[in-house]
């Protein structure tokens, strides 16, 4: 029986270009996702259409199970490379500038708009002007029990920036750990772990049990894309661990198809419970608990599968011509590079734009399909226009949105 051949340990595992593709696709997909919530029957989005449908939550649920966890895993992979280049101190400083600055700016400047439109849409704030509403948004109190979401208020929220809050928190927790933990034992543990998952097929799927337990017993939080907030720390640390050794990459390629089939099957099995339970994310009934466990296990499997499948596809392509002048330039490469740089600003901009457009679109007399198509199209156009015209062209705006000068 053939045994897995252990790849040579590289001096510096290379950053994978398909991960930028994943990041861009998830960010762009959020426009479709948040636009769909306007028409969802069981979701409390900022602006709601009068006519809703159950179909939205079924389609959205499959995105929820893998999209944001995968974004944290990719962020953990990137954190390993950034820490290696900059060291813990430089990494912490870079994260404060690239994540902290846009977090503060967008929370103060962009996030009041969706909350104001929520009030106006519900009728409760119909006569409140935006300028009169702003002081009410900024009324906050300190809630240490909600760490890392320390600031809470009746109208104040970080909104869709919860991802940035968690990513910044995880990064700032990681930096001192890397500095203080003894490197030799940590390296030995990582080496042993990589050796185990390489030589024991299926072992890399074992963490699915951990995520199943977290979702089942710590329950799920709707405001953080369904997952419990600290689940994302495990996805982030998994990405950081995987980046340190290319044997993990080989295992993800090898197990990708099995993980994909298992993930889809587990998610499908969780569906009836989510449909039948009264409060599937928090109920303690056997049905809801088992459904959440299946959901958590499916999430880990799918997060393993998607990068592995993309990596397999990339490696199966024919090698490029050794002569750059003779090789045709791949179509779309420049666009993807442009979008990869724009991922964070587009993420910061998209939800206020979707809510503002939805506030207008829901008033139209048109079928749901027409409204949804218009909402997505207009939101994309405005989001990209704002990025191109107001964000990327000056040093100040690039700094405020976390872009390098």
Secondary structure, 3 states (H helix, E strand, C coil): CCCCCCCCCCCCCCCCHHHHHHHHHHHHHHHHHHHHHCCECCCCCCCCCCCCECHHHHHHHHHHCCHHHHHHHHHHHHHHHHHHHHHHHHHHHHHHHHHHHHHHHHHHHCHHHHHHHHHHHHCCCCCCCHHHHHHHHCCCEECHHHCCCCEECCCCCCHHHHHHHHHHHHHHHHHHHHHHCCHHHHHHHHHHHHHHHHHCCCHHHCHHHHHHHHHHHHCCCHHHCCCCCCHHHHHHHHHHHHHCCHHHHHHHHHHHHHHHHHHHHHHHHHHHHHHHCCCCCCCCCHHHHHHHHHHHHHHHHHHHHHHHHHHHHHHHCCCCCCCCCCCCCCCCHHHHHHHHHHHHHHHHHHHHHHHHHHHHHCCCCCCHHHHHHHHHHHHHHHHHHHHHHHHCCCHHHHHHCCCCC
